[in-house]
Amino acid sequence: MTIKEVEQMLDVPRATIRFYEKEKLIRPERSGNSYREYSEEDVAALKKIVILRKIGMPVSDIKELLGKKVSLQDMLAKNIVSIEEQMRELEGALKVCKVMQNNNEDIATFDENYYWEEIRTEEKAGNKFLEIINDVVKFEKNVIFEEFGIADSEGNLICGPKEAVLRAFGLCVFAGFVWFFFEGMKWEAFVEGFFWPFVCIIISSVFGLPLYFLGKKHPKAAEIIKKIGIGIVIAFVVVIFGIFIIDKISK
């Protein structure tokens, strides 16, 4: 069975099926022409996955289930607790929404102080509302991804974290081979060429995040430290390049 046939049979987007394959939740065989062939077992597994996702079970939990690391009953109990928590979070929000709707409120004129107190009263009564801390988490994640070149300034991913790691590794390998050819094709030179970019990436990662968070409270200090760090890196590169040139000339 082709992916198109599975897509039509289950009414599940092709991209979703591909995602489940990427997460190794299903593993269809490949035919002689390299096209994926979905068996009845694959379709049954997909149906189970879709059912579990529709009742709110995270992909990570489904992966553990399929790997037989946990029982379905344990995961269902965990999922019920999560759903009940979400329902409690929405109870207060639903109540205030209905009050605002019944009062025919408008964004320009509604009394924010009244609803501020209304929400505080509901929270004291035990009703919960959506956690706005999630907005901060999302913002911080986007900024950190941008800091390390994984996302653009709008928060859109340029590449995933895994791809970013592979790119960094590829850069180190490339530098290693450049050094390898310059140094007369010695494997010791490859290791040396690989090592220094690797060290620079590790240093950038170790100091980049603390520097970012320092910048939240002390932006001027963070900017000074960042400039000093860039200066040290430039000086380091110049010294290494200079040693390399001098060594070549002396030979």
Secondary structure, 3 states (H helix, E strand, C coil): CCHHHHHHHHCCCHHHHHHHHHCCCCCCEECCCCCEECCHHHHHHHHHHHHHHHCCCCHHHHHHHHCCCCCHHHHHHHHHHHHHHHHHHHHHHHHHHHHHHHCCCCCCCCCHHHHHHHHHHHHHCCCCCCCCHHHHHHHHHHHHHHHCCCECCCCCECCCHHHHHHHHHHHHHHHHHHHHHHCCCCHHHHHHHHHHHHHHHHHHHHHHHHHHHHHHHCHHHHHHHHHHHHHHHHHHHHHHHHHHHHHHHHC
